[in-house]
């Protein structure tokens, strides 16, 4: 195998790795947003319960 047959494979692997990395970062970011939104909802429920008890 010469360098000309390996080069397209290496470039393809690099692009594939970059795309996977971007998808992973977006996935982590969206998960973090969902977790924060759930925590916010839980805190608001607790505040409402405490206000109703007064």
For each residue, the residues with C-beta under 8 A, 3 or more apart:
1: 5 6
2: 5 6
3: 6 7
4: 7
5: 1 2 8 9
6: 1 2 3 9 10
7: 3 4 10 11
8: 5 11 12
9: 5 6 12 13
10: 6 7 13 14
11: 7 8 14 15
12: 8 9 15 16
13: 9 10 16 17
14: 10 11 17 18
15: 11 12 18 19
16: 12 13 19 20
17: 13 14 20 21
18: 14 15 21 22
19: 15 16 22 23
20: 16 17 23 24
21: 17 18 24 25
22: 18 19 25 26
23: 19 20 26 27
24: 20 21 27 28
25: 21 22 28 29
26: 22 23 29 30
27: 23 24 30 31
28: 24 25 31 32
29: 25 26 32 33
30: 26 27 33 34
31: 27 28 34 35
32: 28 29 35 36
33: 29 30 36 37
34: 30 31 37 38
35: 31 32 38 39
36: 32 33 39 40
37: 33 34 40 41
38: 34 35 41 42
39: 35 36 42 43
40: 36 37 43 44
41: 37 38 44 45
42: 38 39 45 46
43: 39 40 46 47
44: 40 41 47 48
45: 41 42 48 49
46: 42 43 49 50
47: 43 44 50 51
48: 44 45 51 52
49: 45 46 52 53
50: 46 47 53 54
51: 47 48 54
52: 48 49
53: 49 50
54: 50 51
